[in-house]
């Protein structure tokens, strides 16, 4: 990992509750990033991949189909794909949304948020620190 992906993974892991039984927390966060990126358009996914960088860039760029998922669907998919509980998946996604705010710049966040389905947009906005919400 390198660049923003490493920062994002570390920020998310430091904020989220991940029990010691999860042997590869970075892989769980990376899967959450992939699921999240599916909500972006093809161009949006490519831009997000560029900003995230590292070894995630090619993995995200290969995901060309936009799949709008509800937040509950994202939680269920993350739990099913990684073996974490839905409660942990929910916590991890919320903390990843907050970590995005800290890792990406405001223009990048604006572009990402503008592309999200309404429910997902609300979840990301709810995770952004209170003092920063006035930006939008």
Number of C-alpha atoms within 10 A of each C-alpha: 12 11 13 19 24 19 18 26 22 16 18 25 19 12 15 17 14 18 10 8 8 13 10 10 18 18 13 23 24 20 17 22 24 19 22 22 26 21 22 26 19 18 12 21 26 20 19 22 25 16 17 23 19 16 15 21 18 13 13 24 19 13 19 16 13 15 15 20 18 15 20 14 12 22 24 17 18 27 19 13 12 17 13 20 14 17 12 18 27 20 17 24 25 21 23 27 20 22 23 24 20 16 20 17 11 14 9 15 17 14 14 20 18 12 15 21 16 13 14 20 15 13 16 23 19 14 18 18 13 9 7 11 11 7 7 9
